[in-house]
Amino acid sequence: MNEQKAGEATRLDLLRFLERVQEQDLARTRHWITTEERRLAESAARRPPPPPPDWVLEAGIGAGRRPVAVHQGFCKPQGARVRAISGEEARRLIAADTGLACQLCRPDTELGLL
């Protein structure tokens, strides 16, 4: 039969040992990941933010997401409904509907449409 001699490891003992080794490897890998994430975050924090775009379009809510306002880049409202646009597109949108020009940053004046 299958008798275990004193001091001899069973298959289960070996599997438990393997499990402990793999857990240690996983813990070490997770530590490396945490260290790298911290390093990348610190590096990103040292870099200045990118300059704002010259012009942004604020879109409405809903299926069509119609334009709500055109802004100069420094006036940029926050959110997922905002995207950078070219000066040509800003000019075209405001020319088609003067009500789209933001009343705070006055992109229509800056674009020479007034």
C-alpha positions as a Markdown table, in Angstrom:
| # | Residue | x | y | z |
|---|---|---|---|---|
| 1 | Met | 0.0 | 0.0 | 0.0 |
| 2 | Asn | 0.9 | 3.6 | 0.1 |
| 3 | Glu | 2.7 | 4.2 | 3.4 |
| 4 | Gln | 4.4 | 7.5 | 4.2 |
| 5 | Lys | 7.8 | 7.3 | 5.7 |
| 6 | Ala | 8.8 | 9.7 | 8.4 |
| 7 | Gly | 10.0 | 13.0 | 7.0 |
| 8 | Glu | 8.6 | 12.3 | 3.6 |
| 9 | Ala | 6.3 | 15.0 | 2.1 |
| 10 | Thr | 2.9 | 13.9 | 0.7 |
| 11 | Arg | 1.6 | 15.1 | -2.6 |
| 12 | Leu | -0.8 | 17.4 | -0.7 |
| 13 | Asp | 2.2 | 18.9 | 1.3 |
| 14 | Leu | 4.0 | 19.6 | -2.0 |
| 15 | Leu | 0.9 | 21.2 | -3.5 |
| 16 | Arg | 0.4 | 23.4 | -0.4 |
| 17 | Phe | 4.1 | 24.4 | -0.7 |
| 18 | Leu | 3.6 | 25.3 | -4.4 |
| 19 | Glu | 0.5 | 27.3 | -3.4 |
| 20 | Arg | 2.5 | 29.4 | -0.9 |
| 21 | Val | 5.3 | 30.0 | -3.4 |
| 22 | Gln | 2.8 | 31.2 | -6.0 |
| 23 | Glu | 1.0 | 33.4 | -3.5 |
| 24 | Gln | 4.4 | 35.0 | -2.7 |
| 25 | Asp | 5.1 | 35.5 | -6.4 |
| 26 | Leu | 1.6 | 37.1 | -6.8 |
| 27 | Ala | 2.2 | 39.4 | -3.9 |
| 28 | Arg | 5.6 | 40.5 | -5.3 |
| 29 | Thr | 4.0 | 41.1 | -8.7 |
| 30 | Arg | 1.2 | 43.2 | -7.2 |
| 31 | His | 3.8 | 45.2 | -5.2 |
| 32 | Trp | 5.7 | 45.9 | -8.5 |
| 33 | Ile | 2.4 | 47.0 | -10.1 |
| 34 | Thr | 1.6 | 49.3 | -7.2 |
| 35 | Thr | 5.1 | 50.8 | -7.3 |
| 36 | Glu | 4.9 | 51.4 | -11.1 |
| 37 | Glu | 1.5 | 53.0 | -10.8 |
| 38 | Arg | 2.8 | 55.3 | -8.1 |
| 39 | Arg | 5.9 | 56.2 | -10.3 |
| 40 | Leu | 3.7 | 56.9 | -13.3 |
| 41 | Ala | 1.3 | 59.1 | -11.2 |
| 42 | Glu | 4.2 | 61.1 | -9.7 |
| 43 | Ser | 5.7 | 61.5 | -13.2 |
| 44 | Ala | 2.3 | 62.7 | -14.6 |
| 45 | Ala | 1.9 | 65.2 | -11.6 |
| 46 | Arg | 5.3 | 66.8 | -12.5 |
| 47 | Arg | 4.3 | 67.4 | -16.1 |
| 48 | Pro | 2.4 | 70.6 | -16.8 |
| 49 | Pro | -1.1 | 70.1 | -18.1 |
| 50 | Pro | -1.5 | 70.4 | -21.9 |
| 51 | Pro | -2.6 | 73.9 | -23.1 |
| 52 | Pro | -6.3 | 74.2 | -23.7 |
| 53 | Pro | -7.6 | 74.0 | -27.3 |
| 54 | Asp | -8.3 | 77.4 | -29.0 |
| 55 | Trp | -12.0 | 76.6 | -29.5 |
| 56 | Val | -14.4 | 74.1 | -27.9 |
| 57 | Leu | -18.0 | 73.0 | -28.7 |
| 58 | Glu | -20.4 | 72.2 | -25.9 |
| 59 | Ala | -23.0 | 69.8 | -27.1 |
| 60 | Gly | -26.5 | 69.2 | -25.7 |
| 61 | Ile | -27.9 | 66.2 | -24.0 |
| 62 | Gly | -29.8 | 63.5 | -25.9 |
| 63 | Ala | -29.6 | 61.5 | -29.1 |
| 64 | Gly | -28.8 | 64.3 | -31.5 |
| 65 | Arg | -26.4 | 66.1 | -29.2 |
| 66 | Arg | -27.0 | 69.4 | -31.0 |
| 67 | Pro | -24.5 | 72.2 | -30.4 |
| 68 | Val | -25.3 | 74.3 | -27.3 |
| 69 | Ala | -22.4 | 76.8 | -27.3 |
| 70 | Val | -19.0 | 77.6 | -28.8 |
| 71 | His | -16.4 | 78.7 | -26.4 |
| 72 | Gln | -12.8 | 79.9 | -26.5 |
| 73 | Gly | -10.5 | 77.2 | -25.0 |
| 74 | Phe | -9.8 | 79.0 | -21.7 |
| 75 | Cys | -13.6 | 79.2 | -21.1 |
| 76 | Lys | -13.9 | 75.5 | -21.6 |
| 77 | Pro | -16.8 | 74.0 | -19.6 |
| 78 | Gln | -16.1 | 70.6 | -18.1 |
| 79 | Gly | -17.7 | 67.3 | -19.0 |
| 80 | Ala | -18.1 | 64.6 | -21.6 |
| 81 | Arg | -20.2 | 66.9 | -23.9 |
| 82 | Val | -17.3 | 69.1 | -24.7 |
| 83 | Arg | -14.8 | 68.6 | -27.5 |
| 84 | Ala | -12.1 | 70.7 | -29.2 |
| 85 | Ile | -13.0 | 72.2 | -32.6 |
| 86 | Ser | -11.0 | 74.1 | -35.2 |
| 87 | Gly | -11.3 | 77.9 | -35.7 |
| 88 | Glu | -13.0 | 77.2 | -39.1 |
| 89 | Glu | -15.6 | 75.0 | -37.5 |
| 90 | Ala | -16.2 | 77.5 | -34.7 |
| 91 | Arg | -16.6 | 80.3 | -37.3 |
| 92 | Arg | -19.0 | 78.2 | -39.3 |
| 93 | Leu | -21.2 | 77.3 | -36.3 |
| 94 | Ile | -21.4 | 80.8 | -35.0 |
| 95 | Ala | -22.1 | 82.2 | -38.5 |
| 96 | Ala | -25.0 | 79.7 | -38.9 |
| 97 | Asp | -26.4 | 80.5 | -35.4 |
| 98 | Thr | -25.1 | 83.6 | -33.5 |
| 99 | Gly | -26.8 | 82.4 | -30.4 |
| 100 | Leu | -24.2 | 79.7 | -30.0 |
| 101 | Ala | -21.5 | 82.2 | -29.1 |
| 102 | Cys | -20.7 | 82.0 | -25.3 |
| 103 | Gln | -21.7 | 85.2 | -23.7 |
| 104 | Leu | -18.8 | 85.1 | -21.3 |
| 105 | Cys | -15.8 | 84.5 | -23.5 |
| 106 | Arg | -17.3 | 86.0 | -26.8 |
| 107 | Pro | -15.7 | 83.7 | -29.4 |
| 108 | Asp | -17.7 | 85.7 | -32.1 |
| 109 | Thr | -15.6 | 88.8 | -31.3 |
| 110 | Glu | -12.3 | 86.9 | -31.3 |
| 111 | Leu | -13.2 | 85.2 | -34.6 |
| 112 | Gly | -14.0 | 88.6 | -36.1 |
| 113 | Leu | -17.7 | 87.8 | -36.7 |
| 114 | Leu | -19.0 | 90.9 | -34.9 |
